[in-house]
Amino acid sequence: MMALRNLTPRVDLSPRKLTQQSTKALLKIVPDLSVDSAPGTSKAFVGFIMGIFGIGFAALLTINTLLTQDAIKIQSLKIESLAINENREAIIKEVERLASPEELAAAAIALRMRPAQSPQFLNLGVSNKPAELAIKP
């Protein structure tokens, strides 16, 4: 056993120095990960990212504004379409009312027209007779 002690080197370091040297040896195994870049590079990168976010935000705001304007325009066109349809329905009802037989008879009497006593009908079928003879009394 004596021989083994003589072969080992004698360490005259304090425990604190020994711990520091052993940690340095362990840290040398791991590569140096510190970033030694130019001083303006990280600021430029942050500025670039902030610029992209700013442009994206402005584009999003513009698109949102355009969509809102289109939605307002669509709503006003829907209201206008409803008003036009209501007006159309009112005109159709008025035309139907004026075209009823009772209204036509009243309008004819107002114009001093009188009903025909002996109506004559026109035969539009194909015939060899002249048009004057096709009228039946």
C-alpha positions in Angstrom: 0.0 0.0 0.0 2.9 2.3 0.6 4.0 1.9 -3.0 0.7 3.2 -4.3 0.9 6.4 -2.2 4.3 7.1 -3.5 3.1 6.8 -7.1 0.2 9.2 -6.9 1.0 12.9 -7.3 0.6 15.0 -4.3 -2.1 17.6 -4.5 -1.3 20.7 -2.4 -4.5 22.6 -3.4 -7.1 23.8 -1.0 -10.5 22.2 -1.4 -11.9 25.4 -2.9 -9.2 25.6 -5.6 -9.7 21.9 -6.3 -13.4 22.4 -6.8 -12.8 25.4 -9.2 -10.3 23.5 -11.3 -12.6 20.4 -11.5 -15.5 22.6 -12.6 -13.4 24.2 -15.3 -12.4 20.8 -16.5 -16.1 19.8 -16.7 -17.1 23.0 -18.4 -14.4 22.5 -21.1 -16.3 19.4 -22.3 -19.3 21.6 -23.2 -18.8 23.9 -26.1 -18.9 27.7 -25.6 -22.4 28.8 -26.3 -22.0 32.5 -25.8 -23.2 34.6 -28.7 -20.5 37.1 -29.6 -22.4 38.9 -32.4 -22.1 42.5 -33.6 -23.7 45.0 -31.3 -26.3 46.1 -33.8 -27.3 42.7 -35.1 -29.8 41.9 -32.3 -31.3 45.4 -32.5 -31.7 45.1 -36.2 -33.3 41.7 -35.9 -35.8 43.0 -33.3 -36.5 46.0 -35.5 -37.1 43.7 -38.5 -39.5 41.5 -36.5 -41.3 44.6 -35.1 -41.5 46.0 -38.6 -43.1 42.7 -39.9 -45.6 42.8 -37.0 -46.4 46.5 -37.7 -47.0 45.8 -41.4 -49.1 42.8 -40.6 -51.1 44.8 -38.1 -51.7 47.6 -40.5 -52.7 45.1 -43.2 -55.1 43.5 -40.8 -56.6 46.8 -39.8 -57.0 47.8 -43.5 -58.7 44.5 -44.4 -61.0 44.8 -41.4 -62.0 48.4 -42.3 -62.7 47.3 -45.9 -64.9 44.4 -44.7 -66.8 46.7 -42.4 -67.4 49.2 -45.2 -68.6 46.3 -47.5 -70.9 45.0 -44.7 -72.5 48.5 -44.3 -72.9 48.7 -48.1 -74.5 45.3 -48.2 -76.9 46.2 -45.4 -78.0 49.4 -47.1 -78.5 47.5 -50.4 -80.7 44.9 -48.5 -82.8 47.7 -47.1 -83.1 49.3 -50.5 -84.0 45.9 -52.1 -86.8 45.4 -49.5 -88.2 48.8 -50.2 -88.2 48.1 -53.9 -89.9 44.8 -53.4 -92.6 46.4 -51.3 -93.1 49.1 -53.9 -93.3 46.4 -56.6 -95.9 44.4 -54.6 -98.0 47.5 -54.1 -97.9 48.3 -57.8 -98.9 44.8 -58.7 -101.8 44.9 -56.3 -102.9 48.3 -57.8 -102.8 46.9 -61.3 -104.8 43.8 -60.3 -107.3 46.0 -58.6 -107.7 48.3 -61.6 -107.9 45.3 -64.0 -110.7 43.7 -62.1 -114.0 43.4 -64.1 -115.9 45.7 -61.6 -113.3 48.5 -62.0 -113.2 48.2 -65.8 -117.1 48.4 -65.9 -117.0 51.5 -63.7 -114.4 53.1 -65.9 -116.3 52.3 -69.0 -119.5 53.8 -67.6 -117.5 56.9 -66.5 -116.4 57.3 -70.2 -120.1 57.0 -71.3 -119.6 53.6 -72.9 -122.6 51.2 -72.9 -122.7 47.5 -73.1 -123.2 45.9 -76.5 -126.7 44.6 -77.2 -125.7 42.1 -79.9 -122.1 41.2 -79.7 -120.3 39.9 -82.8 -117.4 37.5 -82.8 -114.5 37.3 -85.1 -113.7 33.8 -86.4 -109.9 33.6 -86.7 -109.9 30.0 -88.0 -108.5 29.3 -91.5 -111.2 29.7 -94.1 -111.3 30.3 -97.9 -113.9 33.0 -97.5 -113.0 36.7 -97.6 -112.5 38.3 -94.2 -115.8 40.3 -94.5 -117.8 37.1 -94.6 -116.0 35.5 -91.7 -117.7 37.9 -89.2 -120.8 36.2 -87.7 -123.7 38.3 -86.5 
